[in-house]
Amino acid sequence: MDISFLSLNLYIIMFFVAIVSGFINVVSGGGGFLSIGALLLTGLPPSYALATNKIQALGSSLTSVIYFLRKGHIDVAEHKFVFLAAFVGAALGTTLIQFIDPVLLKKLLPVLIIIVACYFILSPNVTEPKTERRISVFWFSVIGGGCVGFYDGFLGPGAGSFYTLSYILLWGFSIDKAQIHSNFINLASNIASILFFMFGGKMIWSLGLVMFVGQAIGARLGANLVITKGKKIIRPMIIFISIIISGKLIFDLY
């Protein structure tokens, strides 16, 4: 694809968009709506925008996971099967989207995002652990890892919020612990999507890598905030981002 229309000024703008998107991704999830929207505004076809978005999204997930691991907030052994299931699910979703138009899912997405927002608005105690685990590691891997991972590979934006909600509802995690682990599982789906999008040859590597750096900067800022003030900021951030995203999706559809 001819990318001569991508000017230096555009690269600079997209770098700063990626910083904001990376921060949102780590703190609440949903930064992909901003980054994909910006990529589409550059004039890239949707398939190229989705593929390139995965390169830059890796910047936030990788940076935040390294930070959380160094701080001792992620038990890799406990979540290895969830990680693997998310990888497989995302690989399947990424493969499928290169052959079909995700029209139905795009129509359902505003409803799903609104449900997420309503849950966090109506549930007053999401900052604390709520219950014991409701399902086994196997079934959580299938649902919270594989199913959400499939969505992440198939379409992507908002997957972080769905990972977080899965941890809260199905494993009883507090909101800050759930958000930390959602970034870990999101890393698996991002890696899988990049690997399988590479076969389609639709990645704009120069733009994706510039945004990767921006995502890494935003993620580092966001990761520190999650650890220091996570219980205070994650819930309102998820609600705010979910409402904004839902409104935009509904507007775009109708």
C-alpha positions in Angstrom: 0.0 0.0 0.0 1.2 3.5 -0.8 1.7 5.4 2.4 3.2 8.6 1.0 0.2 10.5 2.3 1.4 9.9 5.9 3.3 13.2 6.6 5.8 13.9 9.4 3.1 16.1 11.1 0.7 13.1 11.0 3.3 10.9 12.6 3.8 13.4 15.4 0.0 13.7 16.0 -0.4 10.0 16.1 2.4 9.7 18.6 0.6 11.9 21.1 -2.7 10.1 20.3 -1.0 6.9 21.3 0.3 8.3 24.6 -3.3 9.1 25.6 -4.6 5.8 24.3 -1.9 3.9 26.2 -2.8 5.6 29.4 -6.5 4.8 29.0 -5.8 1.2 28.0 -3.9 0.6 31.3 -6.2 2.5 33.6 -9.6 1.5 32.3 -9.4 -0.2 28.9 -11.0 1.3 25.8 -8.0 3.2 24.4 -8.3 1.2 21.2 -11.4 3.2 20.3 -9.3 6.4 20.3 -6.4 4.9 18.4 -8.4 3.1 15.8 -10.6 6.1 15.2 -7.5 8.2 14.7 -5.9 5.7 12.4 -9.1 5.7 10.3 -9.0 9.5 10.1 -5.6 9.3 8.5 -7.2 7.7 5.5 -6.2 4.1 6.1 -8.6 1.4 5.1 -10.3 -0.3 8.0 -8.4 -3.6 7.6 -5.1 -1.6 7.7 -6.2 0.4 10.6 -7.1 -2.7 12.7 -3.8 -4.4 11.8 -1.6 -1.3 12.5 -3.5 -0.7 15.8 -2.3 -4.1 17.1 1.3 -3.0 16.7 0.9 0.1 18.8 -1.4 -1.6 21.3 1.4 -4.0 22.2 3.3 -1.0 23.5 0.8 -0.4 26.4 0.2 -4.0 27.3 3.9 -5.0 27.2 5.1 -1.9 29.2 2.4 -2.2 31.9 2.9 -6.0 32.3 6.6 -5.5 32.8 5.9 -2.8 35.4 3.3 -4.9 37.2 5.6 -8.0 37.2 8.5 -6.0 38.6 6.3 -4.7 41.4 5.1 -8.3 42.1 1.4 -7.8 41.3 1.0 -10.6 38.8 1.2 -14.3 39.6 2.1 -15.7 36.2 1.7 -19.4 37.2 -1.9 -18.8 38.4 -2.9 -17.1 35.1 -0.9 -19.1 32.6 -3.8 -21.0 31.2 -5.9 -17.9 30.9 -3.0 -16.3 29.1 -2.8 -19.2 26.7 -6.6 -19.3 26.1 -6.6 -15.6 25.3 -3.7 -16.2 22.8 -5.7 -19.0 21.0 -8.9 -17.0 21.0 -7.3 -13.9 19.6 -5.5 -16.0 16.9 -8.9 -17.3 15.8 -10.6 -13.9 15.9 -7.7 -12.3 14.0 -7.8 -15.0 11.3 -11.6 -14.7 11.0 -11.8 -11.0 10.6 -9.5 -11.0 7.6 -12.2 -13.0 5.7 -15.5 -11.5 6.9 -17.1 -8.1 7.7 -17.9 -7.8 11.4 -21.1 -5.9 10.8 -23.2 -7.8 13.4 -20.6 -7.4 16.2 -20.3 -3.7 15.5 -24.0 -3.4 16.0 -23.9 -5.4 19.3 -20.9 -3.6 20.7 -22.6 -0.4 21.9 -25.0 -2.6 23.9 -22.1 -4.6 25.5 -20.2 -1.4 26.4 -23.3 0.1 28.0 -23.8 -3.0 30.1 -20.2 -2.6 31.3 -20.8 1.0 32.2 -24.1 0.2 34.0 -22.5 -2.5 36.1 -19.8 -0.2 37.4 -22.3 2.6 38.0 -24.8 0.4 39.9 -22.2 -1.8 41.8 -20.9 0.3 44.7 -18.3 -2.2 46.1 -16.2 -3.0 43.0 -13.1 -1.7 44.8 -13.1 -4.6 47.2 -13.1 -8.4 46.6 -16.7 -9.5 46.4 -16.8 -13.3 46.4 -14.8 -16.5 46.1 -14.1 -17.7 42.6 -17.4 -18.8 41.0 -15.9 -21.0 38.3 -12.8 -23.1 37.8 -9.5 -22.1 36.1 -10.6 -24.1 33.1 -13.9 -22.3 32.6 -12.5 -18.9 33.4 -9.8 -19.6 30.8 -12.5 -20.4 28.2 -14.7 -17.5 29.0 -12.5 -14.7 30.4 -9.5 -15.7 28.3 -10.6 -17.4 25.1 -13.9 -15.7 24.4 -12.7 -12.2 25.3 -9.5 -12.9 23.4 -11.5 -13.9 20.4 -13.3 -10.6 20.5 -10.0 -8.8 20.9 -8.6 -10.4 17.8 -11.8 -10.0 15.9 -12.5 -6.3 16.6 -10.5 -5.3 19.7 -11.6 -2.0 21.2 -12.9 -2.3 24.8 -11.4 -5.8 25.3 -9.5 -4.5 28.4 -12.8 -3.6 30.1 -14.3 -7.0 29.3 -11.2 -8.7 30.8 -11.6 -6.6 33.9 -15.3 -7.3 34.2 -14.6 -11.0 33.8 -12.2 -11.0 36.7 -14.5 -9.1 39.0 -17.7 -11.1 38.2 -16.2 -14.6 37.8 -13.2 -14.6 40.1 -14.2 -12.0 42.7 -11.2 -9.7 42.1 -11.2 -6.1 43.4 -11.2 -3.6 40.6 -7.5 -2.7 40.8 -6.4 -6.3 40.9 -8.7 -7.1 38.0 -7.4 -4.2 35.9 -3.8 -5.2 36.5 -4.4 -8.8 35.4 -6.5 -7.7 32.4 -3.4 -6.0 31.1 -1.5 -9.3 31.5 -4.1 -11.3 29.5 -4.4 -8.4 27.0 -0.7 -8.9 26.3 -1.5 -12.5 25.1 -4.2 -11.4 22.7 -2.1 -8.5 21.3 0.8 -10.8 20.6 -1.5 -13.3 18.8 -3.2 -10.7 16.8 0.2 -9.2 15.6 1.5 -12.7 14.6 -1.7 -13.5 12.6 -2.2 -10.1 11.1 1.4 -10.3 9.7 0.2 -13.0 7.3 -2.3 -10.6 5.9 0.4 -8.0 5.0 -1.8 -5.1 6.1 0.4 -3.5 8.8 1.9 -0.1 8.4 5.0 -0.8 10.4 6.5 2.7 10.4 3.3 4.3 11.8 2.6 1.4 14.2 6.1 1.5 15.7 5.9 5.3 16.3 2.6 4.8 18.1 4.1 1.8 19.9 6.6 4.2 21.6 3.7 6.6 22.5 1.7 3.7 23.9 4.6 2.7 26.0 5.0 6.2 27.5 1.2 6.4 28.3 1.1 2.9 29.7 4.0 3.6 32.1 2.2 6.7 33.4 -1.0 4.7 33.7 0.5 1.7 35.4 2.0 3.8 38.2 -1.4 5.4 38.7 -3.2 2.0 38.9 -0.9 0.8 41.7 -1.0 4.1 43.7 -4.6 5.2 43.2 -6.2 2.4 41.4 -9.3 1.9 43.6 -10.1 5.6 43.3 -9.7 6.2 39.6 -10.4 3.0 37.7 -14.1 2.8 38.3 -14.9 6.4 37.3 -12.5 6.1 34.3 -14.3 2.9 33.1 -17.7 4.5 33.4 -16.6 7.7 31.7 -14.8 5.9 28.8 -17.7 3.4 28.4 -20.3 6.2 28.1 -18.2 8.2 25.6 -17.5 5.1 23.5 -21.2 3.9 23.5 -22.4 7.3 22.4 -19.9 7.5 19.6 -20.7 3.9 18.4 -24.5 4.6 18.5 -23.9 7.9 16.6 -21.8 6.1 14.0 -24.5 3.4 13.5 -27.6 5.6 13.3 
